[in-house]
Amino acid sequence: MIKKTVFFALVITLVSGVLLQWAEARVVKIVIEETSPYAGGRTFGEAGSFERVEGTAYFEIDPTDPQNSVIVNLDRVSTNAQGFVEFSAPFFLIKPVDLSLGNHKLLYGINNRGNAIELGFQTFPRVARGEEENLGDGLFFRLGYSFVDAGWAGDITTTETRLGANLPVAVQPDGSPIVARIRIQYPSDPTRRASVDTDSNRIDGYTLPLKGNDRFVSYETADVDTRNSVLTERDEIEGLGSPVPSDEWAFGSCPTGELSLERTTTDICLFNGFHHDKIYELTYPAQDPWVMGLGYAVTRDLASFLRYQTADDLGNPNPLATSQDVVAIRRVYGLGISSTGMYMRDFLYLGFNADESHQQVFDAVRIHIPGSHRLFANVEFADPNIYSRQDRTTDFTSQSYPPLTYAVTTDPVSGIEDGILKRPATDPRVFHIDTSNEFWQMKASLNVHDGHGNAVPIPETVRLYLLASHPHGGASGVGYIPTDRGACKYVSNTNSSAAPVMRALLVALDEWVDGDIEPPPTNYPDVRRGTLASVDETSRMFPKIPGVSYPTTVNGLALLDFGPTFSSRGGRQTVLPPKRGSQYQVLVPTIDRDGHDVAGIRTVDIAVPVGTNTGWNLYQEGPRTKDLCALTGSFFPFAETRSERIENGDPRLSLEERYHDHEGFVDAVRKAAKASVSKRLLLQEDADILIRMAEVSDILH
């Protein structure tokens, strides 16, 4: 155990002149394990060369402190001699070798399922994952930022590239294991149709880890007798399914079927094999839950330490300190994408942006593509990998649950009066960015209207943006005319210029916080402006493109009852599957005659389109053909000429009618890029790249 000493550090920050702050240290020990040149010693503008620091942070928190009382099961873990709970997490930090050359600001990228995706995600042009250190343009570092990421989830299978956390397991007051029934879904996986043996029609042979894949550590079953668990099978996403007889499956591994069965407590074996067009759901007695809510404390306390403390309890220096008295950081911005955008919404709602000394942790956060979801890691037997979408896990914990809005409002469906931001002394400024796909799959419209469709306020400290007609996460394709459809019915809109907008918005966020310069205004669909409507209404707006069917469904929302020990803050689930209550109204963006979203930021590829881009797609023919195809969008190219358009019966103007010739197309791109730069939604350097891409394209050549 780590001996805890009461430690207060005098921190001199650089906010305005010299400011003295006192902060109680919650990182009690920081161990640096390796320091190496970043990107081979490459220099980044005036910030010079950078180095990558890898290590482990050791934490202790007081379970009796009101700042920590929200953490589920924190009172059910062992404490050290001083009464504190111990845990640890690996981290990496990229910083200027000479801290005085940086901008004295830290970006904290919350890793997604253990994967540090922020650097590659905002590199433009995009590069292959893992190559960003050598090939990335290094915008973060050219601007002088330091960057940190740390493991936070206790169930991550940690590797050299995936960061997990060492979180304690909760036990009963008498020390015996906690056992509770949990629910796992193994969704149908049409994406594997091309790779499996079509004769056997199996998704993954006969065995799966209980979690569904080996990237996460499964909760062990407390009882291998299948008669005390329930496995069901069904074709459609909705419904309870048919029970699989208890003698047709087992807890264990069976690589070739029943005769090869070896009993385990962390795998499931289906004697007839898993079929990729079937949905399986398992409810079983699990044991030994991690205190997953401590993941939020990892983020809070590491960010606070790097910002306010010069050394840990043992005198080991903060790697961002320039002396015994000075920390080189005066601003910290939190970044989350997709699941970690959901994580960040939960982090704020649960009050973790104030450390144990009630100091603000993040000055601002950029929350990207979560819709109206929160992650709900603060749950006994939490599964932070899972999220709700129309084609899988629709009624699991991670779907939207009130409060849904940043402002404190009264939810008319549940009667809950609450909001994500309700602590003005420590709440950060927020950029929340969604794509069109989040309105289809993650109920994004509920950020701006209540369950009955009435508009709700947006706090002055929040800006909401829609990347019009984009898929979830933007895209990484190159070239103007995508051709890949994968498991989807339609070609996916993989060509995207989302990354340049994200880069420009990071600059705008910093200017808002550090320079009090008003950021680009909220640009998000709104019921008051008629830019949100039902799926049925928008289907009548969509152009009648030959061979294209518009979706008939959206990932809806019902108020779910997981039992009396579950609430907005998390807790324990005792009703599985949950009882469905009243339905919320979920809306999607209205569209123009080309099929593009009316509201939102129109990136250059949407402002100067070569086809219709949507935030939705459908699965190919089969049992899932009416379901939304994962998180992808669609692309429907324009005809090249007017005569071709008329011959095809396409109501949309052709490329020739829009731009006349290649030079006309390039000129349109140039004008759209200039307009985006003027609105501070595009950096000039990225505008230049987009123009060059248009110049070398084959459009109307």
N, C-alpha and C positions, 0 to 999 in steps of 0.2 A: 504493500500500500504506500501511497505517496503521503508523506507527512505534510499536513496543511498548517501554514503559518499565516496569521493575519497580516496582510501586506497591502500597503497603500503606496501608490507611485505618484510622484509629482511629474506631470506631463506638461510640457510646454508645446502648444500647438501653434500653427502658423496662420490661424484664421484671420486675425487682424492685429498685427503687431504681436505682442506676447500675451497669451491668455493662460492662466493657471487653472488646472482642473484636477480633482482628486477622484480616483476610481478604484474600487476594490477589484483585485485581479481574480478572474475566474479561470483563466488558463494558468494552471499551477506549474506546469513544466512544458517547455517546448524543446524538442530534440531535433537538431538539424542533422540529417543523415547523408546528404549529398548536395554539393553545389557545383554547377557546371555552366559553361558558357551557353547562352541561349542562341539558337539559330546559328551555331558555329562561330559565334563572336561577331556576327553582323551588327552594324551600327544602324540606329533608327533615328534619323534626323538629328536634332539638337540634343536629344536624350542620350545619345551615344550607344554603347553596347549594353546588353542586358545579361542577366544570369538567372538560371533556374535553380531554385532552392527547394529541396524535397525533405520532408520530415514528418514528425508526428506531434500532435498537440494533445496534452493530457489535461483533462478538465475535472473540476469538482464543483458541485452546486449544492446549495442548502435546500433540502426538500421542504423545510418549514418556511422558506422565504415566499411571500405572496406572489412574487414575480414568477415562481416556478410551480405554484400550486395547480395550475391548469394541466400539467403533464400527467396523463393517465398512467396509473400504477407506479408513480414515483415513490409512493409510500410503501411499495411492496418489493423493494430491492434492498440489499444489504448496504450498510454505510460503514465508513472507516471510523477510526477511534474518535474523530472530531465530529462525527454525525453527518458527514457529507457523502454524496453519491459520486462515484468515480466512473469515468468513461474516457475514451480517446478516439482520435480520428487521424488518418494520414492526410497530408495536404501537400500542395505544391504552390510555389510563389514565383512569379516572374517579375523582376524588378531591375531598374537601372543599376549598373555596377556603381556608378556615382549617383547616389540618391539626390544630390543637389541639382542634378541636371533634369530630373523628372518634374512632373507638374504637381507633385505632392498630393496626388489623388489615387485612390485604390478602387479597382473594379473587382467585385466579388461575384464570380460566376458560379451559380449553384449547379452542380453537375446533374445530368439527367440519367437516372438509373446507373450512376457510377461513371458515366461518360462525360468528360469535359468537352462540351460541344460549342461553347461560346466563341472561341477564337476562330474556328473553321467556319462557323455559321455566318459570321459577319466579315469574312474575307471576300473581297471582290476583285477580279472574277473568282468564282469558287474553285477550290482545289480539293483533291481527294483527301479524305479523313486521314489524319496522321502525318500529312505532308505540310501542314500549315506553318510549322516552325521554319522550314527551309524555303517554301514557295509563297507563303502568304505575304500580302503587301504590308502587314504590320501596322495597321492604322492605330490600334490601341497604343502601341509603343512609340510610334512617331509623334503621337500627341502627348507622350510622357507618362502614361499611366503605368502603375504597377497592377498586377493581376493575380488573384488568388482563387483557389478552389480547394474544398476539403470534403472528405467523405461524410455522409450524414445518415445513410440508411443502414440499419443493422442486418438486413437480409441480402446484401449484395455479395455475390461471389467475387471477392477481390482478386484482381490480376494486376499486372504491371500498368495497365491502362485504365482500370476501373477502380474507383475509390469507394470503399465501404466505410463503416464505422464500427468500433468495438463498443456496443451498447450492452448494458446489463439485462439479464432475463428476470422478469418478475416472478415471484413465488407467493404462495398462500402465507398468511400470518404464521402458520406452524412450520413453514419451510417446505411443505410439500408442493409438487408442481401445480400450476394453474392449468386446468383443462377446460376447454369450451368448444362448442361446435362452431366450425367455420365453413364457409362455402367457397368453392373454387369452380370456375367455368373454363372448360377447354373448348373454345369456339371452333366452329368449322373454319377451315383454312383453304379457301379456293386458290390462294397463291401457290400452294404446293401441288396443284393439279398437274402441272407440267413436269414436276420432278419425281412424283411417286410412281410406283408400279400401277399402271392403269388397270391391270387385271385384278390385283388385290384391292385396289381403291382405298389404300390406307394412308392416313396422314403421317404417322410417325411410327409405324410398326405396332408393336404390342405394348410398349412401356413408355410412360411419361413420368418425369419428376412430379411430385404432388403440386408444385408451383406451376407446372406446365412447361418449364424450360430450366436449363441448368445455369442460367445467369444469376439465379437467385436461390438462396438457401430455403428449402421447404420447411414448414412447420411439421414436426413429426406427428404421426398419429399416436394417440395414447392407447389405441385398441385396434389390433390388426384383424379382429373378427368383423368381416364385411357385413354381417347381419346387424351390426350396430351403427352402420353408416348407410347412406343412400347415394346411389349413382343413377342418374337418369340420362336418357338419350332422346333427342328430338331433331326435327328437320328445320323448323322455323325458329326465329329469334325469340318470339313471344311464346308463352305457355310453360307448363311445368314439366312436360316430357314424360316418357314412359320409364318406369324403374327397370334397371338392368338387374336380373336375378343375382342374388348374392353369391351364387356358386359359379358365375360366369366372369368374375373379376376378383382381384386380390390386391392387397398391399404388398408390393414387391416388384422385382424386376424379372421379366420373362422375354428375353430377346427374340425367341422364336416361337413363343406360344406357351400354353399351360405346362407342357412337360419340362420347360426350361426355367420354371418359376423358382426364384430365390427370394425368400421373405425379407423385406426391409420395412422400415417405418417411414420412408421418405419418397416412395415411388408407388405408382398405380399401374397394374397390369390388367389389360382387357384381353381375355383369352381369344376372342374373335377379331381382335385388332381394332384400332381407331380409324374411322372413316372420315375423310376430309370434308365431306358434305354433311356431317352430323355435328350437333352441338351436345357436348357432354357436361354434366354438372354434378359435382361431388360435394356432399355435406358430410363432414366427419369430425370426430373428437380430436382436436389438436392440443398440443401441450407446449409449454415454455415460450410465452410471448416476449419478444424484446420490448423494452420501453422505447418505442419508436419515436415518441414525442420528444425525446432527448435530441433527436436530429436537429430540431429547431434551435435548441440550446447550443449545439455545435456552431451553427452559423452565427448566432447572436454573440457568443462569447469569443470566438476567434476574431470576428470582425471588430469587436470592442477592444480586444487585446491589441490587435495590430494598429488600431487608431489611437488608443489612449495610453497604453502601457509601454514603458521603455525596457522592461525585463520581467521575467517570470519570478516565481517565489524563490527559486534557487539562484537567481542572479544571471540566468542565461538571457542574453539580450534579444529583444524583439528585432527580427531581421530588417525591419523598416525604421529602426531607431538610428539616429546619427550620432548620438552620444548618450551618456547616462541620464541626461535631462531632456532630450529632444527627440520627438517622433516626427518623421518626415511626412506624415500623412495628415491632411486637414479636411479632406472630403472622402467619403466612402459611398459608392453607388452599388446597389445590388441588382443582379441580372438573373432572370429566369426565363426559360423557354419551354413551352408545352407543359409537360408534367411539373417542371420546376417553376413555371409561371403559376400553376395551381398551388405549388408549394409556397410561393411567395405571397399569394393571397391569403393562405392559411397562416403563414408566419406573421403577417400584419394583423390579421383578425385576432389571433390569440395573444397579441401583445408583446411579441418577441422583439419588436424594434426598440424596446427600452431594455438596457442591461440591468443587472442587479443593483447598480447605483443610480438607476433611473435616467441614465444618459441615452440620448438618441444614438442608434447604431448606424443606420443608413440615412444619409441626407435625402436620397432619392432612390427609386427603384424603377427599372424598366421591366415590365411584365408582358411577356410575349406569348400569344396564341393559347390562352387557357380557356377562352370563352367565359362562362360564368361559373366554372368549376373551382372548387378547392380540393386539395389533395387528400385531406383527412388521414394524415400519418399519425395523428394523436388518437389512435384507436387501439384497444387491446386486440392483438393478432392483426395488426395493420398489414395491408398489402399495397404499398405505394406504387407498385408497378402497374396496377390496374386502374383503368379509367373508363368512364361510360361513353359509348357511342352507339349509334342506331343499330349497327350490325354485330355488337357484342356487349356483354356486361352492362345492359341498359339500366338495371336496377341495383347496381352495386354501390358501395359507399361513396366512391369518388364522383358520382354525378352531382349536379347542382343541389344544394340544400341551403335553406335560408340561414343567414342573410346572403343575398346574392349581389347586393349593390355596395359600392364604396360608401355612399352616404347612408346615414342612419334613417331607415324608413320602416314602415309597418307593412309586412308581407300580408296581403289580404287572404292568401290561401291558408297559411299556418297560423296567422295572428302574431307571429314573432316580430317584435320591434327591435331592430339591430342593424349594424352596418360593419363593413370591414374596417373603415377608418373612424375611430371614435375616441382617439387619444391625441388631441391636437398638439400637446406639448412635445410628443415624440414621433408622431406619424410623419412619414417622409412625403415628398412630392412624388407623384406617380405618373408614368407614361404606361398606358395599357394599350396594346396593339393586338388586334385580331385580324385574321383573314376571313374571306367569305366562308371557308369551310367550317369555321367555328360556329357560324350561325346555323349550319345544317347539323353539325355533330355535337356541339358543346353548348347549345342554348345561349349563345352570346347575346341575343337580343334582351335577355333578362338583366343585362347590365344597365339598361336604360328604360325599361318599363317593368311594371310589377306583373304578378301572375294573371291579372285581369286585363292587361294591355294598356294600363295607364302610365303615362310618362313619370319618371322619377328623377330627382335632381342629381347633378354631377357636382361633387365638391370642387371648390376653386383650386384645390391643390392637385387635381386629377385632370389629365387629358386622355381622351379616348380616340383611337384611330382605327379605321378599317383599311386594310390593303385590299382594295376592290378587286373582286374576281380572282383572288389567289387561292391556291390550295393550302392546306395546313403546312406550316413551316416553310412557305415559299417553295422553291425548287432548285435543283442543282444542274439542270440540263443546260446544254449550249446549242446554239443554232436557233433559227427562228421558227422552224417548222418541226415540232416534236412528232415522233412516230410510234413511241412505245405505249402499249396499253396494259401490259402485265396481266393481272387477273381481272381487269376492269373491262367493261363493255366498250368504252370509248377511249380514244387516245388521251393520255394524261397530259395536262398542261405543265410540262416539266421545264419549259423555258420561263424564267421569272427574274424580275429585277427587284425582288424584295430586299436583298442584302443592302443595296445602296441606300434605300430609305432608312433601314435600321441604323446605318452608319451616320447618316445625317441627323437622325433623331437623337443619337447619343450625344452628338455635339450640341444639339439644341437643349437637351436635358441639362447638360453641364452649364450652359450659358444661363439657363433659367435659375439654377441653384446658386451658381457662383457669381453670376453677373446680374441677376435679377432682370434678365432680358426675357420678355414675354415669349413663350414658345409658340410654334404653329398651333392654331386653334383646334379644338376637338373637331374631328371629321369622322363621324360615325352615324350609322342609320338611326332614324328617330321617328317614332310614331306620329309626332306632331307635324313632321314635314312630309309625311306620306312615303317615307323611304323604307318602311318595314311593312310587310304584309304576310298573309298566310301562304302556304305552299300552293293551295288551290288558286289564290289570286295571282301569284307570280307565274303560275303555269300558263295562264291566259296571256301574259305579257311576253313570254318567251317566243322568239322567232320560230316559224315553222320550218326548221332545217330538215331536209329530207333524211329519213332514217334515224332521227333522233327522238327519243322518248324522254320527257321531263320526269323527274322524280315525283312519286306520289306520297312520300313520307319524309319525316324529319325526326331527329332524335328528340322525342318529346320529354316531358317532365311531369311526374306525379309526386305528390308529397309522400315520402316513404317513411314507414314506421318500423324502426329496427328494435323497438322495445323501450321500456322506461329508463334504461341506463345509458341510452344514447341521446345526444343532443347536438346542437350546432357546434359545440366545442369538441366533439368526438365522444369517446366513452367505450362502452361495451355493447356489442350487438347480441341480443337474445332472441330476436325474431328473424329467422332466416328460412326462406326468402322473406323480405319485408312485406308488410301489408301496404297495399297501394291506396292512397287517399285521393283527394281532389286533384284534378289536372290543372297544370299551368298553361297559359297561352304562350306558345313559342313561335316566333316570327322569323322570316328570312328577308334579306335585302330585296327591294324592288329593282327591276332591271329595265334597260333601255332597249331600243329596237334591234341592237346587235346581240343582246343577251348579257350585257355587262352590268354590274352593280351601279346604280345611280349614285349612291352616296359613297364616301370614302376617298382615300388617296388613290389617284390613278397613276400608277407607275408608268414609265415611258412605254412599256410593252402593252399596256392597256389603253393609254392615251393615243397611241399610234398602233392599232392592232393589225395583225395579219390573219386573225381568226377570232372566233368567240372563245373566251376563257371563262370557265365556271369554277365555283368552289365545290362542286359535287360531281360524282361519277356513280355508275351503277356496276354491279357485278355482271359477268357474262352469263349466258344462258345456264340454267340449272336451278336448284332449289333456292338460291339466294338472289335471283335476278332482279327482284324488286327492292333489294336492300342497297343502301349507300355503300359504295366500294371504299371501305376504310377511310383514309383521310385525304384521298386524292381528289383532284379536279379533272375537268375535261377540256379538250381543245378541239374545235371544229373549224378547219381552215376556210378562209374565204376563197371563192373562185378567183382565178387570175384575171379573167376578162369578163366583160358584160355578156357577151354571147354565151360563154360557158355557164355563167350564173343563170341565165334565162333557160338554157337547155336543161340544167339540173333542177330548175324550179326552186332556186334558193332566193329568199327575199332580201338577203343582205347584200349590200353593195360589194362589188368585186374590188380587188386590189387596184386594178386599172382605173376604175371609177373614183376611187378614193385618192390615189396618189399620182395617177397618170403614168409615171415612169419611175425608174430607180432613183433618179435625182430628186424627184418629188417626195419619195418615201424618206430619203435621207434628210431632206429639208424639214419634213414633218417631225422626224425624230429630233433634229437639232432644236426646233422651236419648243417641243414638249420638254426637252431636257433643260432648256433655258428657263422655261416657266417654273419647273420644279426647283431649280437652283434659287430662283427669286423668292420662292415660298419657303426656303430653307428645308426642303424635303429631299435634296440631292446635293452632294458635294460636287464642286466643279471638276475635281479629278475623276469622279465617277461618271459625270456627264460626258466627259471627253471619251471615256472608254465606251459608253453606250453609243456615242456617235460613230466611233471607229467600227464597232460591231455592225452598225447599220451599213456603213460604207462597204464593208467586205462581204455583206450578206448577198444572197442570190435573189432577193425580193425584186421582181420586175426587171431583172438584169437581161 
